[in-house]
């Protein structure tokens, strides 16, 4: 049997390290609960696992936000639409200001948004 498609085996693998999502079958990479478990895991690499999720799940605000809360640079793997989403980008920037580089150009060119993002990042850093 193919272990990549064995949900019990792969569930154990992603609970050890969400990055193991890379080895899962395409079907599991498109399973919302499975991917949410992978990107929400205990290590920062779990957020990094968003890159292995299906394109459909990279459009899922909840999945992307969970990944960003683990690893702010996971924003780079979000859909283009979510890279334009102010709330999603602010969540990433409040964790680490350098993740702003993954935001959509229209947000990076929006002076008011940049000021808000920098303020949130500074506030988060000082709390």
C-alpha atoms as one frame of an Amber mdcrd trajectory, in Angstrom:
protein
   0.000   0.000   0.000   1.090   3.569  -0.660   2.011   5.234   2.634   1.620
   8.683   1.030  -2.129   8.048   0.770  -2.445   6.327   4.156  -4.163   9.023
   6.216  -3.348   7.426   9.594   0.336   7.097   8.768   0.561  10.577   7.261
  -1.357  12.094  10.172   1.335  10.763  12.512   4.015  12.158  10.207   2.535
  15.666  10.086   1.978  15.785  13.839   5.717  15.178  14.280   6.520  17.872
  11.705   4.013  19.609   9.434   6.710  19.831   6.764   6.048  16.129   6.157
   3.012  17.301   4.185   5.448  17.325   1.265   5.243  13.510   1.212   1.439
  13.249   1.353  -0.709  12.234  -1.588  -2.398  14.934  -3.672  -5.713  13.897
  -2.138  -4.428  14.544   1.390  -2.846  17.840   0.293  -6.353  18.878  -0.720
  -8.002  17.717   2.536  -8.818  20.839   4.566  -8.629  19.231   8.025  -5.437
  17.375   7.185  -3.674  20.482   5.857  -4.907  22.573   8.787  -3.332  20.043
  11.133  -0.068  20.187   9.160   0.249  23.994   9.109  -0.816  24.322  12.763
   1.804  21.958  14.146   4.254  22.750  16.928   7.304  23.668  14.828   7.807
  26.759  12.656   8.336  24.356   9.750   4.668  23.504  10.085   3.691  26.939
   8.765   6.222  26.479   5.990   4.228  23.400   4.931   1.630  25.683   3.304
   3.729  25.487   0.145   2.740  21.829  -0.225  -1.016  22.382   0.157  -3.253
  22.285  -2.899  -3.780  25.527  -4.805  -7.365  25.520  -3.582  -6.307  25.435
   0.065  -3.766  28.210  -0.496  -6.872  30.360  -1.109  -8.442  29.347   2.226
  -8.146  32.281   4.653  -8.319  30.083   7.745  -5.582  27.705   6.538  -3.326
  30.569   5.456  -3.846  32.448   8.707  -3.015  29.310  10.722   0.202  28.890
   8.705   1.135  32.563   9.130   0.625  32.383  12.883   3.271  29.632  12.918
   5.598  31.161  10.349   4.945  34.666   9.043   6.855  34.038   5.799   4.234
  31.429   4.889   2.522  34.435   3.272   4.736  33.785   0.241   2.806  30.546
  -0.414  -0.674  32.083  -0.111  -2.807  32.727  -3.182  -2.368  36.065  -4.946
  -5.815  37.052  -3.701  -4.789  36.528  -0.071  -1.557  38.438  -0.628  -3.872
  41.396  -1.322  -5.957  40.746   1.810  -5.125  43.447   4.353  -5.999  41.342
   7.395  -3.889  38.390   6.265  -0.893  40.584   5.441  -1.193  42.517   8.709
  -1.261  39.228  10.624   2.013  38.226   8.957   3.637  41.628   9.422   2.662
  41.782  13.091   4.675  38.553  13.560   7.637  39.694  11.456   7.860  42.927
   9.493  10.033  41.397   6.763   7.091  39.282   5.567   5.760  42.512   4.043
   7.906  41.693   1.007   5.412  38.912   0.127   2.391  41.235   0.113   0.811
  42.214  -3.184   2.388  45.205  -4.905  -0.780  47.266  -4.484  -0.463  46.962
  -0.691   3.267  47.659  -0.720   2.534  50.823  -2.711  -0.230  51.946  -0.327
   1.382  54.480   2.022  -1.406  54.305   4.610  -1.262  50.520   4.663   2.529
  50.547   5.110   2.238  52.981   8.030  -0.411  50.772   9.634   1.706  47.658
   9.079   4.800  49.266  10.568   2.839  50.504  13.548   1.393  47.015  14.143
   4.831  45.421  13.822   6.346  47.889  16.303   3.447  47.418  18.718   3.741
  43.627  18.523   7.502  43.805  19.048   7.094  45.913  22.202   4.423  43.755
  23.827
